[in-house]
């Protein structure tokens, strides 16, 4: 069977398409997971013959009466927003146990369910994460592939781009939600405000969490957005949410906020890299904070292009190195790295020693534990101080380090005499 999602009217081809096209003809069931608006339904729909929308109350009511009715239509069967009826998961798992024919089911979900399925589905339902559009999916022309960096072959680093700092600011603010691309600035702000309001007014109650003080949740989300690309403690974020006022929300209030936002995949923290087979010691274990899309963070903080480029509008007082724009540019680079690394079956982590003396922004980890180390710099140029931690890590790891690079806002991709690659973000691809 051949899927031609590229031919669908208005569909933006995604990097995950290749992964799905490889896996679906071989596996009976795939669950595509991610926050609302990242494009899961459009991507899955192009591969389905039957579609059931469980965010439609009428279809949900029928499914509750007899969940197995969903499984008997022509395959591949897409069950959209399956988490609204967790019994779907167990029904699909049982169906696959009975008949493991490939390409039977596609499940899409924008939250992990309030009542988890009774069985994990491991080995029956393969889970794939989908994120907003990376730069390579927004019309950029990459010349350096993450797959080549992960190969350990020390690929040639070449290419040039006309994309400059102001263009990256535009991309940060525009975000990577496919349906919002191309909107005017005002329409985009209105849509992002609606997205955030829906989280508070609709998604939290649907997840079983009533929000008694929406303004407190909103302030906590703003503080988390201000902590983008930092390892600030949750106590620091909680304190920042008060703006120095005395009405600090209790931990019993903010812990559910974090839990629900993680279940909605709105919070997308990067875990720390804790290697198991090298001499590194005293590494920190705190995650690096990221929202699902830097555009959401910018909107929560109420900053536009002028404020970012001038250094104004830093938001709540959360400790960070450098400017808010630097943190949001790193967040954009992180989003791209996660999309590209997934295509190569690699994971994205970060490295920071407990005292903060050494830090590498991102570490791409292969399944054999060998790594690529990456720094993200807002500047267009790179000097020796920008690569010192990468060189330190290379000395520590030896052959375990496959490659190292600095991601920049510059125009040219090249390799420095010390072997560190310099890659403009617009030139990096899967």
Secondary structure by P-SEA (a helix, b strand, c coil): cccccccccccccccaaaaaaaccccccbbbbbbcccccaaaaaaaaccbbbbcccaaaaaaaaacccccccccccccccccccccaaaaaaaaaaaaccccccbbbbbcccccccccccccccbbbbbbbcccccccccccccccccccccccccccccccccaaaaaaaaaaccccccccccaaaaaaaaaaaaaaaacccccccccccccaaaaaaaaaaaaaaccccccaaaaaaaaaccccccccaaaaaaaaaaaaaacccccccccccccccccccccbbbbbcccaaaaaaaacccaaaaaacccccccccccccaaaaaaaaaaaaaaaaaaaaacbbbbbbbcccccccccbbbbcccccbbbbbbbccccccccccaaaaaaaaaccccccbbbbbccccbbbbccccbbbbccccccc
